[in-house]
Amino acid sequence: MNNKLSVFLPWISLSGKDLRNRVKNTLEKAGMEVFPKIEEPENEEQFFTEVRNALSSCECTLVILTDSYGQTISTDFTTSWVRYQYQQARDLLNTGGVMRKLFVWYPPAL
């Protein structure tokens, strides 16, 4: 049985990729398991699949906001990948499932 806290750490804009990796490493050093496991999706189909699969098993989400809007959903150019992931986590939080906490962090250095 895995006793590690499972954390969903959404993909963010390319300019924030380094920051996401540092946060991911910090969480893992603290004994947490971070999802999604892949560095970044190859395409939008994989993005949707990975988000859905990762969120289904995570107890909390840590959304990192940056000064870049980043990539948008191809069918809705007003929704960034970060916003989509946040909305999916928020929706799961409201269903009473595994997801228990949702944190949003805007690093002060930005």
Phi, psi and omega in degrees: 000134182269119181262006180287143173289129180264125185240129173270119180244097186303150172293145179236183183302159179303325180292339179259004184302317179299316178298314179301317180295322178293317178296316179303312180298320178297314179298318180294321177296332178277003176092014180263154177258124187254133178237155353293155184282330182280151182300311175198150182288150179282333182204176184293325178298315178294323177304307181299317180296312181296319179298311181300312182295316182294315182296331183294341183241004184263143181271337178210164180231138174239106179266127177257123176266141177232180180275008179242133180292325177080192183293146179248161176291134186296333180266356180209089185292357177267352181250116177282165177299321180296314180297318179301314181296319176300313181298320179295317179295317179299317179297319178293322179301323182280353182268349180080021179275215182293323183297122183244331185221147177225116180248139175239128184235127173246102185304134184298337182286351183270000000 
